[in-house]
Structures are given as structure tokens and as C-alpha cells.
């Protein structure tokens, strides 16, 4: 009968060719056993029963085929929230937490729209951080909205959901804050993406390129006076977006890549 320690070692070797393979193996084992990664090392000598081994092996095999561990585990932690994910939605990236942190410092009250909400991670985490916000989440994909609704319930926040493309569901309305992490990858870039992204995450939430921002160029028309909008952007789109939004500020992510665009309506 194998112990936790032996399975941790063998699983790390099995996923050794993957980036963070040992860490991913630990996360899978901990999830199956209902433990933290630290618990694995505190209970190194605990024997595993066959049913536990079966579940661990099945998930490790999925990982070895490049399936993202976040889909295998079914959830990620994001800015103080637990966000469920499956192939209907993109996996929230750590860089997006930078965007949320910047918005959370400003958007304390008023109406906030999370456009292209996907899993709902942005709007839900902002509502949880600042409960006095009135948050509306929108997406063109009904499957994504279903996941976002599950996440709102999971995190105990009350938000509103609307279905539609970009700003179309908001015709005739105004907001104080608009945030959008749109599909900004070009088709050419998409073909070069890592298989763990291209083969598993939804293309509709990835591919759009500069044209998606061109369709958002009138975003200020949807803002109340002194309102602001916030976009996540592709790292090579800075020059084009400075032309589209000449009064906007563009800031970088942790890696030093242009990643966030902000502007306030005067």
C-alpha cells in the first residue's frame, strides 16, 4: 500500500515535463484527499486506499494531456473569492487581480458593469470587496453567465446578470464604472498559444484582437460624469489603443508588459 509521501514523489516524476509539474501533482493529491499541500507533508506516512489512488491517477492522466489543472480541480482562488471554472469560461489569471485591485481602490459605490464577465471573477470580487457597489455582469455566452451565477451564489454576493454582446445590453443606460477583459487575442496569436490554452479554453473568450476595442471606442457615452472605464489589453496593443483612446493611461503587469488601460470621463 502506497503512502502519501510515495505518491507525491511518483506523481511529481510523472508530471516532470510540465511547468510546475511537482506543484500541480501536489495540488491534485491534496484536492482528492481533502487536504492542503502542507498537510501532505505533515501526513507523509499515511497509507492511501485504492479508491484514493484511482482518483489521483485519473486526474494526473488528464494533466499529462495538457488539460489545465484549474479545470481538473474545478475552482481557483481569485482576489478573496473562490471561483468555479470549467471549459465554458476562461481560467482567471493572476494578472487580472492587479486590475481588480486598482479598481477596488476607486469603485467603492455606484453602478459597475463587468462586460465580458466570463466566470464573473472581476465583478463578483469587486462586489465582495465593496458591498455598496451595484454590479451588473454581462456576457455574450449563456454558458459563461451560468457559471458566473454559480460563482455569485458561492461567494454570497447579489449581482445582476444580462445577456448580450459587449455594450449592447446596456443601451440607454449609464454606469459609474465599466470594466472589460475582452477577447483580445488575434487569430494568428491564437494558433501559437500553448495547447493547454488553445485545446481547452473557450475560443470565443480569447479571440477578438484590436477590433473588439474599436467596438468599445464609444464606451465613455455609457458613463456618468466623472465615471471611469478599465480594460485589460494585449501586451503588443499599446500603440493602437493609444490612438483609439488618446486620453487613457496604460499600465504594466508584474512582467513589465502593457496590460491595463484606464480613463475617466470629464
Secondary structure as UniProt FT lines:
FT   HELIX           4..14
FT   TURN            15..17
FT   TURN            19..20
FT   HELIX           21..33
FT   HELIX           37..42
FT   TURN            43..45
FT   HELIX           50..64
FT   TURN            65..66
FT   HELIX           69..73
FT   STRAND          75..78
FT   TURN            79..80
FT   STRAND          81..84
FT   TURN            87..88
FT   HELIX           94..104
FT   TURN            105..106
FT   STRAND          110..115
FT   TURN            118..119
FT   HELIX           121..129
FT   TURN            131..132
FT   STRAND          133..139
FT   HELIX           142..154
FT   TURN            155..156
FT   STRAND          160..163
FT   TURN            166..167
FT   HELIX           168..170
FT   TURN            171..172
FT   STRAND          175..180
FT   HELIX           187..191
FT   HELIX           195..198
FT   TURN            199..200
FT   HELIX           203..205
FT   HELIX           210..214
FT   TURN            215..218
FT   HELIX           219..222
FT   STRAND          223..232
FT   TURN            235..236
FT   HELIX           238..244
FT   TURN            245..247
FT   STRAND          249..252
FT   TURN            254..255
FT   STRAND          258..264
//
